[in-house]
């Protein structure tokens, strides 16, 4: 998977469901759909589901909205705080299109499954979730333990800079128009490129800067700097120097793109 560093060999699927019979049905169909090549984490209560989510053990989540000690929506919100794109299948008896639209607007893409005895559509929903996860995983960087996030979305990375002995990854969420910075301890920019640039997403332009190529708006040969696609928090544009050492490489890699 190029730059992606997987922490587990098997896909990890969380099932939060308080009805034991339904839980067993979901478990059986999930194992069948994935030829038993998955790890299933079962939670019969809100609190157990919450603990599993907080430990970052989930690749796909199947969540019943009606739980005895909490509401499944709160678990969805918890997942979305950590990760905007992790595939979630929600189980509910609520068939209202208005409700479906509301949860999609609130939490982003969700896979919706009406709770019925047969669960005849579950395998299709699981296959859909698997495709979402594969797309999602190809656009994630798994960070070292001890970082503030387990992984980040490549599309949100603006640039990476070094403040020895740590790196700072500057992120920008276009949908929310929000900035955030993640610190990665004890890593150099060289090590960052070796670890995460297998797919060629990043470009070293300075001893102190790596930029996401898709975040470059333009390159000025006169000033020897790249302009980033998103504005700074103070309303001004972000410009990053291209040092003499990296100018030739930068020009070759972005030639004809900007």
N, C-alpha and C positions, 0 to 999 in steps of 0.2 A: 504493500500500500504506500510505497514511497516514504513520505515524511511522517506517516502516522505510526506511532509507537503504541501498540496494544498492550494493555496490562493483563488481559485475561485471554485464554485461548478460546473459550466458548462464549457465545452470545449469552448475555445475562438478561433474563426476562422476569420482571417483577409482576406478580399477580396479587392484587389487593381485593379480597372478596370474603365477606363474613359467612356466606352460606357454604358449608363444607361440601355439599353435593355439587354445587355449581363450581366450586374451586377445583374439585377432582375432575370434572368434565373439561374445564379449561386446561388443566394440566395435561390430561390425556391428549386433547386435540393439539395442544402446542407441541408436545413431544412428537406426535405423529407428523405434523406439518414440517417440522425441522429435522426429521429422521433421528430424533433423540440427541442431536448435536447442539443442545442448548443447556444452560443452567437455569433452573426455575427457582425463584425466590418467592416463597408463599407468605402472605401476611393476612391474617384473619381479622385484624383490627387496624384502625387508623394509626395508632401509636407504633405498631410494629412496622407498618409501611413507611411511616415518617423516619424511623431510625435507619431503615435500609437506604432510603433516598439520601439522607444526610451523610451516609458513609460513602456515597458516590459509587454504588455497586451496580447501577442499572444502565442497560443499553436500550431496552424497550419496556414500557410500563403498560399494564392492563389494570385499570382502576374502576372499581364499582363506586358509584357516586353516593349510594346510601349505605353508610357504615354505622355501627352501633355507638361508637365513641368519637365520631367526627364526620365531616363531609369530604367526599372524594375530591371536590373542587379545591379544597385547601391543599391537598397533596399535589394536584396539578399546578397550583400556584407556586408551591415549594420547588417543584421540578423546574418550572419556568424561571424562577429566580436564579437557579444554577445554570440552566441550559435552555435556550429558546427553541431548539430544534429537535430535541430528543423525541422519538416517536411515542405517542401516547394513544392507547385505545381506551375509550371511556365506555363503561357498561351502565346502561340506564333504561328504565321503562318509559322515560319521558320522550314522546314522539313528536312533540311540537317543533315545527321548523323554526319558530321564533327563538326557542331555547337553544337549538343547535347553532343558530346564527349568533346568539349572544355569547356562547362559550367560545366559538371560533374567534369572534372579535376580541374577546378578553384574553385568550391564551394562545392565539396563533393556530397553526394547523393542528387538528386533532382528527383521529379516526373514530368515527361514531358507530357504536353497535347497540341496537335495541336489544334489551335483555329478554330473551325468550327461552323456553325450555330446551328446544333443540340446538340452539347455537349454530344453526346450519351455515351462517355466514362467517363464523369465527376464523376458519382457515383462510378465507379470502382476505379478511382484515389483517391476519398475521402476515400473509405474504406481502400485503401492501406496506405494513410496518417494517418488514425486513428490507424492502426496496428503499424506503425512506431512510432506514438506518445506514444502509450501504452508501447512499448519497451523502448523508450526514457525516459518516465516518471519514469519507474521502476529503472532506473540507474541515477537518479538525486537527489541531495540534495537541497531543497529549503532553502535559507539562510534568516536570519532576515532582515527586512528593514534597510537600512543604510549601508549594505555591498556593496562592490564594484561590486558584481555580484548578480543577483537574484537567480541563481542556478548554480550548478557545476556538472560535470560528475564524478560519483564515481570512474570510472576507471582511472581518472587522479590524484586522491588524493594519494600522497605518504605517508605523515604523517602530524599529527596535533600537534602543540606545543603551550605552553602557555607563554605569556609575559604579566603578570597581568596588567590591568584587561581584556586583549583581547587575543583571540586565533589567531594563524597564521596557515593557511592551505597551505601546500606546494604541488604544482601541477606539474605534468610533462606530456607533450603531446608527446607521442611516435612518432606520424606521423610527427610533426613539429620539434621534438627534442628541445622543448622549455620549459623553466621553468617559473613559476610565483607564486606569493604568494598572498593570499587573507586574509585580516584582518576581523575577526568577533568580533565586539565590545561586551563587557560585557557578556562574556560567559565562563564558566569553562569547563575543559575537562570532568568532571562528567556530566555536563549538555549536552555537545556535545554527549556523549555516550547515554544518556537517550533519546535524541531527534532523533539521526540519526542512531543508531545501531540496529534498529528493525529487519533488515535482516541479522545481524551478519557479516557485512563487515569489521568491525574494531576491533582492539585488543589493549587494554591498556597494555603497557609494562613498564611504568614508571610514576611517579607522574607528569612528564612534557611532556610525549609523548603518542600519540595514533597513531598506524600505520594501513594502509590498508593491510589486510591479503594477498590480491592478489599481493601486491607489494613486498612481502618478498621473497628474493632470497634464504636465508639460515639462520640458527640459530646456533650460537656457544655456546655450554655449557661451554667450557673452559673459554671464555671471557665474557660470559653472555651478548651477544649482537645479534641483528638481522641485517643482511646485506640487504639493499634495492636493488630492481631489477634494478634500473636505477642509473647511475653515477652522481656524483655531477658536478656542472658547471665547477669546476676547473680540472675536469678529474679524480678525485679520487672517490673511492666508498664511499657510505654513510653507516655508522654503527650507530645504535641507541642502547643505553644501555637498558638492561632488569634488573630492580631493584629487589632486593630480594623479595619484597612484591608481585611481579607479576610473578616470575619465574615459579611456579608450573602451573599457569593458561596458561601462554604462551606455555609451553611444551605440555600441554594437547591439546590445540587448534590447534597446528601446527604439532602434532605428525604424522609422516608418510607422511607429505606433502613435506618436504624439506630435 
